[in-house]
Amino acid sequence: MNVAFGRIVGGKVVLDGEPFAEGSVVTVFSREADETFDVSPGKERALVDAIEQIEHGNFVSWEELQERLRRIE
């Protein structure tokens, strides 16, 4: 997983540093100008671990999640 920062320029995301490979799939988190995005090292590790699990196919679909929740109710 790579983490990059950037800005919107002309309606497009322009990243700082090395560009990602063409066709890379990315997720964008946005914050307001006066907001910060601080996370503890433990929560950051948990987020990275969760992303890695998803990348390895360890997740359930929305439909499966709904079915599991219906069984709990």
N, C-alpha and C positions, 0 to 999 in steps of 0.2 A: 504494500500500500504506500502511496505517496501522499504527502500533504503539501499544498501550495497556497499561497496567498496572492491576491490581486485586486483589481478594481474593474468597475464597469466603464468602458470607454466606447462611445458611439453605440451603446446598446449591446456591447459584447463583453464577455469576461476576458480581461487581459491579465495573465498570470505573471508574477514576478519570478525570475530565475529561469531554469531550464524548462522548455515546453514539454508537454506530454506528447506521446506518440499520436499521430493522426488516428482518429477513430476510438481513442480512449473513452471509456465510460466514466463520468465524473458525477459527484454529488456536490451541490453548492449550498453552503450554510451562509445566511446573510444576517448581519446585525445592523442596527441603527447606528448612526454616526456617533451617538453619545453612549453606546453600549459597549461593554467588553465581553469577551468570550473566554472566561477563565474556568478551568476545570482542574480538579485535584489530580495528582499523578495516578491515584488508584482508579478514578473514574475515567481518565484518559485511557488507561490500560484496558479497562472493561469495554470501552467503546471500540478500541482497536481489536480486541479479542472477538467482539460481536461481529464486526465487519469481516474479519478473517473467517469466522464460521459461515457467514453468508456466502463469501467467495468460494468456500469449499462445498457449497450446496447443502449445508446443515440449517435448513429453515423449513417452515411450512407455508403453504400458500394461504392467501386471504380466505379462500373457501374452506380449507382445512381448519384454520383458526376459528372461523365462525361455527363450524360443526362441533369442534371441541368445546367451545363456549356454550353451545346449545345443550350439550350433554351435561354440563356442570349445573345449568339452571334447572 
